[in-house]
């Protein structure tokens, strides 16, 4: 698991919301919802999973999240974001379907419908409702309470619904528009929060049925009350007015300003952006300056811009020609508050990550200095050797400054004076070459030298530094166990290893340094071995120059394939018979000589 992900997992909030998994290119590959973000997101990086989930997890490079006030809002926001990003690992909700609305049609004789699209037909729409079953059950209740027509086309005579009091029968009787207006008003009141009285009445009926031991009927009423609760649960990430608006929230702390923007399009929150940057003035003034720059050269200005209370938007409104609102109540105020809460969480997460980074870098070098009883080693240079049975020996140096790698100062060394697999003499040579150059060019000396090796390599390095170069620089050696893990820390010529807590930041820093220098040395050795292999077998053959070498490797693909070629194969690409015999003889003799 990447260290950044590990750190962010520890900072997840105990709130509902939506999380977005991203790959190495920053592309959203999965969108999910969570009742508790902390538990849900962490579950991906622990335990066992099916093959699909394992494949997705292997592609996760980073993640971000948006908190919501309720699980219902998380459901709707998840739907909006899946449609916006069409992530490759999401299956559900990617098509054109959406959550249902309850609709009162705009007709001479209106009726109730369940629909999934809001159209500009002057009808009344309520929703969306994440639970389609509850929306359907609530519609059935409304049809029982308010006798609007049920059939799509008027019948020639009254039906059963008229006789049970659930339809006004406009097919036979004249119904005045005022009666429909009254029913529409009552339904609107119900769906806008006036459902409590109906629920209370249903609850009284449920209790009465239970007293009469009519438990089946009581259960039906109880389920109906629950359906109304689910369908009427408040949410604000989708608004049925289909207005385009940008919603701003901000939070400032410790010299940093976080601005969160929710993009609401056609009434749906489909995306957000987060920007964290230093600020030096009043947070409110700097926030408004950010908003003004946000719309500079921006041609797609929405109809509404929602801003927090206490901000002055008169100039912005005149400039953009858009409505800049500072909502004080209702769903718009809740959206602004939600944007502000997400800005606060994003900034606090950044601050905690910065603190953790300080702990694992500056805190680590302070602890390491205390453990070795030396001044804080701000500049650390580490060395490692690499060879294969003494062939192509190389060495590498990496540099860490304030606990972080400084790659532009990494150095590679080909060992020149050592024959055979002599790790101690190779360390002497590279230490000598490095610090002779440091003295000659007056480069900064390190505060600590780390040798990837045990007492023998450490003693070789100390001998060169102290006896040949007369340098007094702290040197430590890192020995590994039989599993090739960092095991012991030896300092200077002390006999006993330094006692360092394996779970301390100082120990983790030494592990990172050792792993990095080993990786750098191994990579350089492989490159060197590959080049020398080609040179020793092809470049030394008389008559094979760079052009023929390139042609041979391009045609056959490898030295092994050239060895297995026939004279006719070589003649086919323009190699004469005499030269072909020399090439095959040289390669086969070399192979025989290398075989024990």
N, C-alpha and C positions, 0 to 999 in steps of 0.2 A: 504494500500500500504506500502511495506517495505520502511524504511527510506533511505536505500541505493539506491533503485530505484528512490525514489523521488529526491534525491540529483543528481543522474546521469541524470535525465530528464532535469534538469535545465542547464546542461552543453553540451547538444547535439548541434552540429554545423549546420549552415544553408547551408548544402552541400548535393549533391546527394550521395547515397551509399547503402550499404546493412546492415541490422541489423539481429542479431541472438538472438532469445529468448531461455533462458535456464531454466531448472527446478532445483529443490533443489539439485539434484545430479550432476549438471553441464552438463547434456545432452542437446544438441541442439534439441528443440522441434518445432521450426519454423524459417524459413529463409524468409525474405521479402526484397523488394527493396523500395527505396524512392527517390522522386525527391528532397525533402528537409527532411533530417533525423529528424530534430527537430520537425517538424509538424507531420510527420507520426508516429513516435514512441510514442509521447505524446498522440496521438489520442486513443491509446489502453487503456490508464488509465484515460479517461474522457468520459463522455456521456454514452449512452446506445449502446449495441451490440446484435447481434444475439446469439443464444445458443452456436454455435460452437466457436465463438470468446470468449464468456464469459468463456467457459470451458478452452480454451487455456490460457486466462489471469489468471485464478485461479491457473494455474500450473507454471506461470512465477515467478522465484526466482531471476533472474538476466538477464542482456542482455549485448551484446557488439555490436560494429559496425565497418564497414570498409568504409571509404570514398573513393569515386571515383571522377574523373574529369567530367564525363558526365553521363547522365541517361542511355545511351546505355551501358556503361561499367557496371553500376549497374545491368542492365538486364542480361548481360552475366555472371557476377560474381554470381548473384543469382542462375542461372541455374547450374553453376559448383558446388556451395555449397550445393544445394538441392540434387544433385547426390552424393556428397561426404558424407553427413550426413543422407540422407533420413529421414528428421524430420517427426514426427507422425502427425503434423497438416498441413503439406503441401500436397496438392493434385496435383497441376499442376507440370509438369517438372520432376516428380520423375522417369518416365520410361526412356527407352534408347533413346528417341528422343532428338535432339539437334537443335540448330538454323541452318538455311540453309547456304550452300556455293554455289557460282557460280563456275562451273567446266568447263574447256576446256579439252575435252578428249584427251588422247594420242593414236590417231588412224591414219590410213593412211588418212582418211578424217574426221578431227576433227569436233566436234559439241559442243554446249553449253548445260549444264544440271544444274538443281537445285538438290543438294544432301545434305544429313545431316551427312555424315560420310566422313572423310578424309582417303583415302587409299594410300598405297605405290604402286601406279601404274604409276608413272612418269607423271601424268596429272597435270595441273595447277589448283590450288584451290584459291579462293578469298573469304574472309569472316572471321568468320561467321557474318551473318546479322540478328539482332534481329527482324526486321520487315519482315516476310516472304512475305507479299503482295508486299512490295516495291522491294524485291529481284526479285520476279517474273516479275513485271512490268519492272524493269531494264533489265532483261534478254530478254524480248520481244523487248525492244528498241535496245539492242545490235544485236539481230537477224535481225532487220530492217536495221541497219547501216552496219553490216558486214555479207556478204552472205555465212556463213558456212551452211553445210547441216542441215536439220531439221529432217529427218526421221532416225529412229534407224537402219533400214536395207535399203540398196540401192534399189530403185525401178527399174523397167525395162525401164521406159521412164520418160522424164521430167514432172514435176508437176507444179502447179500454182505458187509456190514460185519462180521458175526460171523465169517465165514470168513477175512477178512483181519485179524482181531484188533482191530477198532476198535469192537466192541460186545459187551456181556456177554449179549445175547439174553434179556432178561427175558420176552420173549414165549413162550419155551419152557422156560427154566431159572429156577430160584429163585435170586435174588440176595439175600444177607443184607444188612440195613441197615448193618452194620459195614463191608462192602466199599464201599458208596456213601460212607460217612463218611470212609473212607481216601482215596478218589479226590477227594472234595471238599476234603479237607485239603491234598492235594498240589497241586490246581489253585489253591487259595487262596494257598499258599506261592509258587507260580510267579508269580501276578499281583501279589503283594505284595513282589516283589523277589527271589524264589528262582529267577528265570529264567536266572541266570548259568550254572548248571551245564548247563542244556539248551543254551544258546548255545555253551558250550565244546564240548559233544559234537557239535553241528552243525558247528562250525568244524573239528573234527578230520575229520569225514566229508567236508566240503568240500575240505580239503587232500588227502585220500586220493583223491577223485574226480578232482581236478586232476592228481595224479600219474599216475592211470590214463588221462589224456587224455580223461576224460569231462567236457568243459567245459560242456556243456548242463546236466548234473546239478549240477555245481559252482556254476554261475550260479544255479540254483534255490535251492540251499542258502544261497548268499550273500544273495540277495534275502530269504529267510526270516529270516535273522539280522538284516538291516536293518529288516524289518517289526517284529520283536520290540523292537528298539531304539526305534523310533518310538512304538510303542504303550505301552512301559513308561517313557517319559520322564516324570519327576516334574513335577507341577504342584500348585499349592495354592490357586488362585483358585476352584476348585469342589471341594467335599467331599461325599461321597455319604451323609453322615449326616442330611441334610435339616434340620439344626438352624439356628434363627435366632440370629445372634450379631452383636454390634458389636465391631469390632477397632480399638483405639486405638494411635496412635503419636505421638510428639512430638519436637520439636527446638527448641533455644533458642540464639540467638546475637545479640549486639549489642543486648540489651534487647528483643528480639522473641521471641515464643513462637508456634510453628506447631503446631497440633494437626490430625492427619489421622484421619478416622474412615472405616473400611470397613464398609459395611452388607451383611452376608451373610444372605440369606434363602433358606430351604429348601436350605441348603448352597451357594448361589451368591452370589458377590460381584457385586452388581447396581448399586451406587452408592457414591460417596464424597463426603465434605464436607471442606473445608479452611478453617481459620480462622487468621488471623495477626493478632496483637494485641500491644501493648506489655505487658511484665510487669516487676514491680519487686521480687519476692521470689525465693525459691528456685525454680528451674524445675520441680522435681518437685512441690513443694507447689502451685505455681500451676497446673500441669497437672491435678492431682487436683481442685483447686477448679473448673477448667473442666469436668471430667467430671461433678462433682456438679451444677453449674448446667445442664449439658447434659440431665440427666434430671429437672430440676425441672419439675413440671407435665407431665411426659411420661408418658402412659398406656400407650404401646406399648413396654414394656421387653422386650428379647429374653430368650431363655432363658439365654444366656451373654454375658458381657462379657470380652473378652480385653485385658489391660493389660500394659505393659512390665514387665520385672524392676525391682525397686527401688522400686515404688510400693506404698503401703499402701491396701488396699481393704476392710478389715474393716467400717468404718462404712458404706461404700457398699453392700456386700453385704447387711448387716442392714437397711438402709433400703429397698432395692429388692426384696429377696427373690429376687435373681437370683444365678447363680453367677459370681463375679468371679475369673477365673483369671489366673495369671502363668506361661504355658507356658514350659518350659525346653528342650523339644526337640520334634521332629516338625513336622507341617504347621501346627499352630496357632502354634508359635513362629516359623515362617517367615512366617506371615501378619502377626504383630506386627512382625517385623523389616521386612517389606515396607512396612507402614504407616509405620514410623519413617523408612525410607529416602525414601519419598515426601514426608514432612513436611520432611525435611532439604533435598531438592531444591527444594521449593516455597519454603521460606524463603530459601535461597541465591539463587534466581531473583529473589525480591522485593528482596533486598538489592542484587543487581547492577543491577536496574532503577532502584532508588533512586540508586545511584551514577551511572548513566548520566543520570538526570534531573538530578542535581546538576551533572553535567558540562555538560549542554546548557542549563542555566539559570544557576546561580550561577557555574559555571566560565566560561560564555560571557560574562557581564557583566564578570567579572574580566579576561578576555582583551581585551574591547572597550575597557575603561578603559586597559589597558596600551598598546593600539595607538594610542589617541587622546591618551595622556599626560594623562589626567584621573583624578580619583578614581573608584572603581567606581560606575558609573551604575545604582544600584538602582532608581530610578524613571525611566522613559523615557516621554515623551509624543511621539506621532507624528501628523503631519497630512497630509491629501491632499485635493485639490480634484476636483470632477467636474461636467461640464456637457455639453450637446449643442449645439454651434454657438453657445455663449453663452447658451442658454435654460436656465432653471431651475438656475442655478449654486448648488452647495452645497459644503460642506466638512465633514470629519469628523476627529475626534481619537480615538485609542485610547491606552490606558495599559498599560504593562507594568511590573510590580513584581517584582524578583528573577528576571527572565527569563520571567515568566508573565503572561498577559493578565489584567487586572483589569476585567472587563466592566461592572461597576456604575459605573465612572467614565468610560466612553465618552461622548462628546458629539457632537451633530449641530449644524451651523450652516447656515442659509440666508443666502446672500450678499445683502446689502441695498444696498450703495453702488456696486457695480460694474456697468457696463452692457457687454454684449458679452463675448466670450471673452478675458478678460484674466486669465491664471492668476497673474501676479505680484501684481496689485492684490488679487485674491481672497485670496492668501496673506497679504498685508499686513493685510487686514481681519480675518481669522480669528485671526491671531496677536495683533493689537491687542485684539480682544474677549476672547480667552481670558485674556491675562495682565493686562489691566486688572482683570478680575474676580478673578484670583488675588491681586493686590495689595490690592484693595478688601476682600475677604473673608478675607485673610490665610491663604490656602490654601498647602499646601506647594509649593515650586518643584520642578520636575523636575531630575534630575542630568544629563539629556541630552534635547535636543529633536531629533527626526528629521523631516526634511522629505522627502516623496516627490517628488523633482524634482532637477534639476541645479543649476548655479551660479546661474541667474537666480532661481529660487524661494528658494534658500538666501540670496542677497544681500538679497532683499526681507524675509525673516524677520529677518535680522541687523539691518537698518536700523531696523525697528520696535523690536526689543528693546533695542538699544544707544542709538540716537539719540532715540527717543520715550519709552521706558519706563525707560531707564537701568538695564537688567538685564544682569548678566554671567552668562549661562547658556550652557554649551557647546551648539553647534548643528551638526548634520551634514546633508548632503543625499545622497540615494540616486538615482543616475541609472540608467536602464535601457538595454539594448541594443536592436537592431532586432527582437529576438524577445521583447521585453517582459520580459526577465529582469534581475534585479539585476546591475548591471555595475560601477559605480564608486562609491566612497565619498569625498565631499568634506567637509572639516572646516573650519568657520569660513571665513575669507577666503583660505585657502591655495590657491595656483594648481594644484599637482599633487595628484592624488587620493591618498588614503592607501593604502599597499600592505597588503592584507589577504588572507591565504590563503583561496582560495575554498572550501577543504574544512575550514576551521576552524569550531569551534562558534560563534565570534563572528560569522562571516559568515552561518552558518545562522540565527542569532538575528535578524540584520538582515533577512534574507529573510522570516522569519516575520512580523516587524513590518510590513514593507512590504506583504506579501500581505494581512495582516489589515486594515490601514488602507485599502487599496485596496478590498477587499471591502466594508467598512463604508460607505465613501463611495459606491460604485456602488449598493449596495442602497438607501441613502437617496435618491440621485438618481432612481432608478427610481420609488420611491414618490412622490416630489415631482412628477415629470413626469406620472405617471398621474393624480394629483389635479388638477394644473393643467390637464391636457388636458380633463377633464370640466368644470372650472369655466369655462374660457374659451369653450367651445362651447355649453354648455347654461345655466349659471347666469346668464349675461349676457343671455339672451333674455327680454324682458318677458313675463310671463304664465307662465313656467316656474319654478315654485318647487321646493323639495326633494321634495315628494310627487310632482309630475308627472315630475320628473327620474328619480326612483326607478322610477316606473311605466314610463317610456319604456325605460330601460335593462333593466329586468326583462323586458319584453315582447319587445324587439328584440334584446337581447343585446350590442350594440355600437353605437358612433356611426356606423360604416360602414353598418350595417343600417338605421339611422334615415334616413341620407342617401338610401338607395336606396328607401325606402318611398314609397308613393303617398298622395294625400290620402285615399283610401278606407281605406287601411291605418291611418292616424292616426285617422280618424273612428271606426273600429271599436273603438278603445280609449277613446273619449270625448273626443277632441281636436277642438275646433271648427274649421271650415274656415279662418277668418281666422288663428287661431293656428297651424294646421298649415302654412299658406302661409308665415308668418313663420319657423317653425322650419326648413323645408326651404330657404327663401331664405338664411337666416343660415348654415346649415351648408354649403351649396354655395358661397356667396360666400367663406367662410373657406377652403374647399378650393382655390378658384381663386386666392385671394391667396397661398396657400402654395406653389402650383405655379410653378416657375421659368419 
